[in-house]
Amino acid sequence: MTTEALDALTARLRAAGCVFAEDEATLLVEEAGDDAGRLEAMAAARVAGLPLEQVVGWAELDGRRYAVAPGVFVPRRRSALLLRLAASRLAPGAVVVDLCCGSGALGAALRAHEPGIDVHAADLDPAAVACARRNLPPDRVHAGDLFDALPAHLRGRVDVLVANAPYVPTTAIASMPPEARDHEHRLALDGGSDGLDVQRRLVLEAPAWLAAGGVLLVETGRDQAARTAALVSGAGLRARVHHDDEIAGCAVSGERPD
């Protein structure tokens, strides 16, 4: 592609509101290669508001690319905190569960950190389950509502339980960026009136699934962290709030006593 054509594509993306238009234009050109038709289709989809990750078909997490699909929650940069906390607890043979897994990128990234883990993932959204089965061994991705989806033999054996459950208050969804609001399934975003409805159910059941010394790790909003921590403590787990200001990440850990 000529410099003039790349500049024209950049201007087109910038006019559509893409903040990082130059970087996005370069990426679209790289993805399309010599296929001008594909480049135009991707550019048109991005101009129409489709998230860049869904346009190119992948999202990056921890330096690796993972498949994403239309409607499926796109991994956020801030989830690197959840990943880092979970990775610090891994050991060969550890049982790891990625609940509300979306694309399964968290579970897949943890498996990349420690290939010897026994990883499982679950989601209620059929589109998410299908996508996660592209990033993880298909037989380790389960369909269903929270713990109901998991094989019974995992009960009481989970060493690391990560959950990026929906935590956006219902009334706040309308103010989300259109890439998320219009192109990710509401099921992956809506956390109820205060954003904590799914967390309440998850935290209540988590202790029965954790092994002795196992840990629950939940992503949450900074303004919700104290309430999430209170839920975790109320379930009998040792709660701690974690922040990463550089990536706007916030998570709560809850460790089951030995």
Beta strands, then each sheet from edge to edge (+ up, - down):
strand 1: 58-61
strand 2: 64-67
strand 3: 95-99
strand 4: 118-123
strand 5: 141-143
strand 6: 158-163
strand 7: 210-219
strand 8: 238-244
strand 9: 249-255
sheet 1: 1+ 2-
sheet 2: 5+ 4+ 3+ 6+ 7+ 9- 8+
end
